[in-house]
Amino acid sequence: MPPEVVARLDLQLDIPWAAVFLPNGTAVVSERDSALLKAVRDGRATTIGQVPGVAPGGEGGLLGLALSPGFPSDNYLYLYFTSAQDNRIARLKLTEQPDGSLDLGAPEVVFSGIPKASTHNGGRIRFGPDGFLYVGTGDSQRREQPQDRNALGGKILRLTPEGDPAPGNPFGNAVYSLGHRNVQGLAWDSAGRLWSSEFGPDVNDELNLIEPGANYGWPAVTGAPHRDGYRDAKVVWPSTADSSPSGLEIAGSTAYLGALRGQRLWTVSLSGEEAGAPVAYFTREYGRIRDVIRTPGGGFWLLTNNKNPDFVLVLAPPG
């Protein structure tokens, strides 16, 4: 069955970038430029607070969110944001008060030094099935970084919850995979395989199957050129006008990708390590789609990025 819109939540959001759902069903949304965290409950949005230390500019600001796997006991919310010096990851306590409101603790920076720029800041963070934090970074307009195993730009990183390089990483540092231009989505399939979405330049947006230590080619190659030493993308959109894939979610055997310039939702059928031809829905009906988030009920949220103001589309669970 095609994706079905069951509700539109006009929450007066301002450039929302990511969202996570707490165990009680409340959604927490990041706003890129305002650096505000907002709570959405019962179709209404309220401001939790502003994250200190965020220095928005261009594509930088308050970006990805990830909920600690141990949230019921540790109350940690992880954030990826642009500071005055770099892109960094912090965690803070998010505590529910007796009146149901949420209180923000002071951020604790657990990882820093990710290069920043006006564009290509990456920003997606997610905890994997192994309990480690995966981080998508951009090349920050420094084309030498993605091929440098010791640089943080143009990578997928794998960290412990405390921000140390995860044990078993392929190069003995924080780097998990390299050769990326600007990673925007991370998700795992039912077999525990990691997939990522990535912006190409003016051509060759990508959906990649990520292997530890693999090199995805940027800036030497893009797409799937079958060049020795580089890993081909599983799906390639030849024109970024059709895609610019951002947030990524996987349900069952289907990947769901929000498209910014393409202003649509893409679905891709997955079969083991292979991916089928992408299929588009809602083309130019709702504008730019920044993120796709699985809801506790099995449906999806789509966050728009249209600045006029933005809203959330609620999709029914896949049939």
Disulfide bonds with the S-S distance in Angstrom:
none
